[in-house]
Amino acid sequence: MSDLDLDPTQLDRYSRHIIMDDVGPDGQKALLDAEVLVLGAGGLGAPIVQYLAAAGVGALGIADDDEVELSNLQRQVIHGSDDVGRKKVDSAADFVAQLNPDIDVRKHELRVTPDNIEELIDGYDFVVDGTDNFATRYLVNDACTLAGIPFSHGSIFKFEGQVTTFAGGDDSPCYRCLFPEAPPAGMVPNCATAGVLGVLPGTVGCLQATETVKHLIGEGESLDGSMLFFDALDMEFDKVEIPKRDDCPVCGDDPAIESVHDVEYTASCAIDVGGDEAEIEASD
């Protein structure tokens, strides 16, 4: 039996985990001892925060610099009408406190940049990327891969979503193994211009939260090495393999990126390699 020490209220709260053979007291203790950082408190971040808090992830960092807008409420389910105009980290923290007072919420009211990301992710066991632009996705990938911190990636577009986990092992790929270069700026519209089905980020975010919990309790098969694509319109899932690339600029045999400061994470994400620049396009 684990040395899990819970009061009667907590035993009741987590009872459906504790009675499971694959979770049990040890798994719940692992969740309560875990420190997870969620990047973004929007469409993807909302269900991620909701379910990780409900599961009992003991320390939950939430990073976001935006304010709640009325148009967010169609999909960002941890915010309500009374939260319009508030900082999302404040609204999210209040939601978690109401849902599960066990959780230590760490608010990071900031926009993720190369100057702050290394300090931001330091000390967390797992990072969940719920951001909405290519430049930040590449930044998160590079920082987590270089630091050896496992992370989950998710993205959404209209009726479609994709999810994967990068566990950071010797044989694990990274985001650049799948997408060495982002599409040119403006080629892929964002949700503000193309729209998104309101329930879609709920599905994708829940999948990311599932991957996070499985990683923390050490059970099941993760999406490390593969990406799951979801088409909500046709209700189809498809999983494709992500091979680790020997020539990957971050995790390959001879990486060109050794620091997030080697890359200009703007519209042109230029890698400075010995005075030469390899262009990697990124879109906001």
C-alpha positions in Angstrom: 0.0 0.0 0.0 1.2 3.5 -0.8 2.0 6.0 1.9 -0.8 8.1 0.5 -2.1 10.3 3.3 -5.5 11.7 2.6 -8.3 13.0 4.8 -11.8 11.5 4.4 -12.9 14.2 1.9 -9.9 13.5 -0.3 -10.4 9.8 -0.1 -14.0 10.3 -1.3 -12.9 12.8 -4.1 -10.3 10.4 -5.6 -12.0 7.2 -4.8 -12.7 6.3 -8.4 -9.0 6.5 -9.1 -7.9 4.7 -5.9 -10.1 1.6 -6.6 -8.6 1.2 -10.1 -5.8 -1.4 -10.4 -3.9 0.7 -12.9 -4.1 3.9 -10.8 -4.6 3.0 -7.1 -3.1 4.8 -4.1 0.4 4.9 -5.8 -1.0 6.5 -9.0 -3.0 9.0 -7.1 0.0 9.9 -5.0 2.0 10.4 -8.2 -0.7 12.8 -9.5 -0.8 14.7 -6.2 3.0 15.0 -6.2 3.2 16.1 -9.8 3.9 19.6 -11.1 2.5 20.3 -14.6 2.6 23.5 -16.6 -0.2 24.4 -19.0 0.7 26.9 -21.7 -2.5 28.8 -22.6 -5.8 29.1 -20.8 -7.9 29.3 -23.9 -9.7 26.7 -26.0 -7.3 23.8 -25.4 -6.1 25.0 -22.0 -9.6 25.1 -20.6 -10.3 21.4 -20.7 -6.7 20.6 -19.9 -6.8 22.7 -16.7 -10.3 21.4 -15.8 -9.4 17.7 -16.0 -5.9 17.9 -14.6 -7.3 19.8 -11.6 -10.1 17.3 -11.2 -7.6 14.4 -11.4 -5.6 15.9 -8.5 -2.5 17.1 -10.2 -1.0 18.7 -7.1 0.7 21.8 -8.7 -0.7 23.3 -11.8 1.1 26.2 -13.5 -1.1 28.2 -15.9 0.7 30.6 -18.3 -1.3 33.2 -20.3 -1.3 36.9 -20.8 -4.7 37.4 -22.4 -8.0 38.7 -21.0 -11.3 36.8 -21.3 -13.4 38.0 -24.3 -17.1 37.3 -25.0 -16.2 35.4 -28.1 -14.0 33.0 -26.0 -17.0 31.6 -24.1 -18.2 29.5 -27.1 -15.4 27.0 -26.3 -13.2 28.2 -23.3 -15.4 26.5 -20.7 -13.5 27.4 -17.5 -14.4 31.1 -18.1 -17.9 32.6 -17.7 -19.8 35.7 -18.6 -18.7 37.5 -15.4 -15.1 36.9 -16.3 -15.1 39.0 -19.5 -12.4 41.5 -19.1 -10.5 39.6 -16.5 -7.1 38.1 -16.9 -7.4 34.4 -18.0 -4.9 33.3 -15.4 -7.1 34.8 -12.7 -10.3 33.4 -14.0 -8.7 30.0 -14.5 -7.3 30.0 -10.9 -10.7 30.8 -9.5 -12.2 28.0 -11.5 -9.6 25.5 -10.1 -10.1 26.7 -6.6 -13.8 26.1 -6.8 -13.4 22.7 -8.5 -10.6 21.3 -6.3 -9.1 23.3 -3.4 -6.3 20.7 -3.1 -4.5 22.2 -6.2 -1.6 24.6 -5.9 -2.2 27.0 -8.8 0.8 28.9 -10.0 -0.2 31.9 -12.2 2.2 33.0 -14.8 0.7 36.1 -16.4 3.0 36.4 -19.4 3.5 35.7 -23.0 6.0 32.9 -23.6 9.3 34.2 -25.2 12.8 32.9 -25.6 13.8 35.2 -22.7 11.5 33.6 -20.2 10.7 30.1 -21.3 13.7 28.3 -19.8 13.0 29.7 -16.3 9.2 29.1 -16.9 9.4 25.4 -17.6 12.2 24.7 -15.0 11.1 22.4 -12.3 7.9 21.1 -14.0 7.5 17.4 -14.6 5.4 17.8 -17.7 4.4 20.7 -20.1 1.1 20.8 -22.0 1.1 23.1 -25.0 -2.2 24.7 -25.7 -0.9 27.7 -27.6 -2.3 28.8 -30.9 0.6 30.0 -33.2 3.5 28.3 -34.9 6.2 30.5 -33.5 5.3 29.5 -29.9 4.9 25.9 -30.8 8.4 25.7 -32.2 9.7 27.6 -29.1 8.0 25.2 -26.7 9.3 22.2 -28.7 12.9 23.5 -28.7 12.9 24.5 -25.1 11.4 21.3 -23.7 13.5 19.1 -26.0 16.7 20.8 -25.0 15.7 20.7 -21.3 14.6 17.0 -21.5 11.1 17.9 -20.2 8.3 15.7 -21.8 5.4 17.7 -23.3 2.1 17.3 -25.1 1.2 19.1 -28.3 -2.3 19.9 -29.5 -3.8 22.0 -32.2 -7.2 22.7 -33.7 -8.6 24.1 -36.9 -12.3 24.3 -37.9 -13.4 20.6 -37.4 -10.0 19.1 -37.1 -7.5 18.5 -34.4 -4.2 16.8 -33.7 -2.5 15.5 -30.6 0.8 14.0 -29.8 3.2 13.5 -26.9 7.0 14.0 -27.0 8.5 12.0 -24.1 12.0 13.2 -24.6 13.7 9.7 -24.6 16.7 8.7 -26.7 14.4 7.3 -29.4 11.7 10.0 -29.1 11.1 12.4 -32.0 10.3 16.1 -31.5 7.9 18.5 -33.3 10.6 19.4 -35.8 11.0 15.8 -36.8 7.5 15.9 -38.1 7.4 19.6 -39.2 11.0 20.8 -39.8 9.5 24.1 -41.1 6.3 25.9 -40.4 4.1 27.0 -43.3 4.8 30.5 -44.6 3.2 33.3 -42.7 -0.5 33.7 -43.5 -0.9 30.4 -45.3 -2.8 28.7 -42.4 -5.5 31.0 -40.9 -6.1 31.0 -37.2 -9.3 30.4 -35.3 -10.1 34.1 -35.3 -10.3 34.2 -39.0 -11.3 30.6 -39.9 -13.4 29.7 -36.9 -13.5 26.6 -34.9 -16.3 24.2 -33.8 -16.9 25.0 -30.1 -16.7 21.4 -28.8 -13.5 20.5 -30.8 -11.0 22.0 -28.4 -12.8 20.1 -25.6 -12.1 16.8 -27.4 -8.5 17.6 -28.2 -7.8 19.2 -24.8 -9.2 16.1 -23.0 -6.9 13.9 -25.1 -3.9 16.0 -24.0 -5.0 15.8 -20.4 -5.3 12.0 -20.8 -1.8 11.8 -22.2 -0.6 13.9 -19.2 -2.2 11.7 -16.6 -1.0 8.5 -18.2 2.5 9.8 -18.3 2.4 10.8 -14.6 1.1 7.5 -13.4 3.3 5.5 -15.8 0.5 3.5 -17.4 -0.6 2.7 -20.9 0.7 3.5 -24.3 1.4 7.2 -25.0 1.4 9.0 -28.4 5.2 9.4 -28.2 6.4 8.6 -31.7 3.0 9.1 -33.3 0.3 11.8 -33.9 -3.4 11.3 -33.6 -5.5 13.2 -36.1 -9.2 13.8 -35.3 -11.9 14.8 -37.9 -15.0 15.8 -36.0 -17.1 16.3 -39.1 -16.6 12.7 -40.2 -16.0 11.4 -36.7 -12.8 9.7 -37.7 -9.5 9.2 -35.9 -6.2 8.5 -37.8 -2.8 7.8 -36.2 0.4 8.3 -38.1 4.0 7.4 -37.1 6.5 10.2 -36.4 10.0 8.8 -37.1 12.9 10.4 -35.3 15.0 12.2 -37.9 18.8 11.9 -37.7 19.1 15.3 -39.3 16.6 17.0 -37.0 17.9 20.5 -36.1 17.0 20.0 -32.4 17.2 16.3 -31.5 19.2 14.9 -34.4 22.8 13.6 -34.5 24.3 17.0 -35.2 21.8 19.6 -34.0 21.9 23.1 -35.3 19.8 24.4 -32.4 21.6 24.2 -29.0 19.7 27.0 -27.4 16.4 28.8 -27.9 18.5 31.9 -28.5 19.8 30.3 -31.7 16.4 30.9 -33.3 14.5 34.1 -34.1 11.0 33.1 -33.1 9.2 35.6 -35.3 7.6 35.5 -38.7 10.9 34.0 -40.1 12.2 31.9 -37.2 15.8 32.1 -38.4 18.4 29.6 -37.1 21.8 31.2 -36.7 24.3 28.5 -37.7 27.8 29.8 -37.7 26.8 33.1 -39.3 24.5 31.5 -41.9 20.8 31.5 -41.4 18.4 28.7 -42.2 14.9 30.1 -42.6 12.0 28.4 -40.8 8.8 30.2 -41.4 6.3 30.6 -38.5 2.9 32.1 -38.5 1.2 34.0 -35.7 
